[in-house]
Amino acid sequence: MTTPTPRWLSEDELRAWLRLLAVVELLPGVLDSQLRRDSSFTHFEYQTLAMLSESGDRTLQMSALADRTNATLPRLSHVITRLADRGLVERRACPQDGRATNVALTDAGWDAVVEAAPGHVATARASVIDALTPEQITQVAEISEAVLGRLDPDGRMTGTLA
């Protein structure tokens, strides 16, 4: 049995790859630091609350929320417990599936997301968006969609790709 010859990255591909990896590594820390400082949330906690706030009735089934946050159910359950202890979310029985659990954003959770959002958006803008031209914004969106088509072909995280 022969091993296929690797398709090594060209110089331009390697440059793009290494810079993408650097962004992927650095950006979560920047977002997390701002949220911890200004809102007492981790980035993952904020993302969890934001996904709930964007759902129609501010409620998602745990499995759907896990998909949208790219979390395992045990990790998400732990975070939901912390958020519930703070009065930001509630666990509820799922009326459509007795085996499933829904998570609902409380009014206090909604208020917390609304309060945290401006600082989070300002950090996203200062760290990424304002560094790009309008044409580059379009390119980043197109590039991200192409890559997500490979990494998340069912659109679980975005809820929009298929």
C-alpha positions in Angstrom: 0.0 0.0 0.0 1.4 3.4 -1.0 1.0 6.5 1.0 -0.3 9.4 -1.1 2.1 12.2 -1.7 1.1 15.2 0.5 -0.2 18.3 -1.3 2.1 20.7 0.4 0.9 24.3 0.8 2.3 26.9 -1.6 4.0 29.9 -0.1 0.8 32.0 -0.5 -1.4 29.2 0.9 1.0 28.8 3.9 0.9 32.5 4.5 -2.9 32.6 4.5 -3.1 29.5 6.7 -0.7 30.7 9.3 -2.5 34.1 9.5 -5.9 32.4 9.8 -4.6 30.3 12.6 -3.3 33.4 14.4 -6.7 35.1 14.1 -8.5 31.9 15.3 -6.1 31.7 18.3 -6.0 35.4 19.3 -9.6 36.6 18.7 -11.3 34.5 21.4 -9.0 35.8 24.1 -9.6 39.4 23.0 -13.4 38.9 23.1 -13.3 36.9 26.4 -11.1 39.6 28.1 -13.5 42.4 27.2 -16.6 40.5 28.3 -15.1 39.4 31.6 -14.0 42.9 32.3 -17.2 44.7 31.4 -19.9 42.1 31.9 -18.7 39.3 34.1 -19.3 36.8 31.3 -17.0 34.5 29.5 -17.3 34.7 25.8 -18.9 31.2 25.8 -21.5 32.4 28.3 -22.3 35.5 26.3 -22.5 33.4 23.1 -24.9 31.0 24.8 -27.1 33.9 26.0 -26.9 35.6 22.6 -28.1 32.4 20.8 -31.1 32.3 23.1 -31.8 36.0 22.6 -31.9 35.5 18.8 -34.3 32.6 18.9 -38.0 33.5 18.3 -39.3 32.9 21.8 -35.8 33.1 23.5 -35.9 29.4 24.0 -33.9 26.5 22.5 -33.7 22.8 23.1 -30.4 22.0 24.8 -29.2 20.0 21.8 -30.0 22.9 19.4 -28.2 25.3 21.7 -25.2 22.9 21.9 -25.1 22.9 18.1 -25.3 26.7 17.8 -22.5 27.1 20.4 -20.4 24.2 19.2 -20.5 22.7 22.7 -20.8 19.3 24.1 -23.9 18.7 26.1 -22.0 18.2 29.4 -20.1 21.5 28.9 -23.3 23.3 28.0 -25.1 21.8 30.9 -22.5 23.1 33.3 -22.6 26.6 31.8 -26.5 26.6 31.9 -26.3 25.6 35.6 -24.1 28.6 36.3 -26.3 31.0 34.2 -29.4 29.6 35.9 -27.8 30.2 39.4 -27.5 33.8 38.3 -31.1 34.0 37.2 -30.3 34.5 33.6 -31.8 31.3 32.1 -34.3 28.6 33.1 -34.4 25.0 32.3 -37.9 23.8 31.1 -39.4 20.6 30.0 -39.7 20.4 26.2 -43.4 20.1 25.4 -42.7 18.4 22.0 -40.2 15.8 23.4 -40.5 14.6 27.0 -36.9 13.4 26.9 -35.5 16.8 25.9 -34.9 19.9 28.0 -35.4 23.5 26.8 -33.4 26.5 28.0 -35.2 29.8 28.2 -33.7 33.2 28.6 -35.2 35.1 31.5 -36.0 38.8 31.5 -32.8 39.3 33.6 -30.9 37.3 31.0 -32.3 39.4 28.2 -31.3 42.6 30.1 -27.8 41.2 30.7 -27.3 40.5 26.9 -28.7 43.9 26.0 -26.3 45.5 28.4 -23.3 43.5 27.3 -23.9 43.7 23.6 -22.6 47.3 22.9 -19.2 46.5 24.5 -19.0 43.2 22.6 -19.9 44.8 19.3 -17.4 47.7 19.9 -14.6 45.1 20.5 -15.6 43.1 17.4 -15.6 46.3 15.4 -12.3 47.6 16.8 -10.5 44.2 16.6 -11.8 43.1 13.1 -14.5 45.0 11.3 -12.8 48.5 11.3 -9.5 46.9 10.1 -11.3 45.9 6.8 -12.6 47.8 3.8 -16.2 47.2 2.7 -14.9 45.0 -0.1 -12.9 42.9 2.4 -15.9 42.6 4.6 -17.7 41.0 1.7 -14.7 38.8 1.0 -14.5 37.6 4.6 -18.2 36.7 4.5 -17.8 34.8 1.3 -14.6 33.1 2.5 -16.2 32.2 5.8 -19.2 30.7 4.1 -17.0 28.6 1.8 -15.0 27.2 4.8 -18.1 26.7 6.9 -19.6 24.8 4.0 -16.8 22.2 4.7 -16.6 22.4 8.5 -20.4 22.8 9.2 -22.2 21.6 6.0 -25.5 21.3 7.9 -25.3 24.8 9.2 -25.7 23.7 12.8 -23.8 26.7 14.2 -25.2 29.4 12.0 -28.7 27.9 11.5 -28.6 29.2 8.0 -26.3 27.2 5.9 -27.5 24.0 4.1 
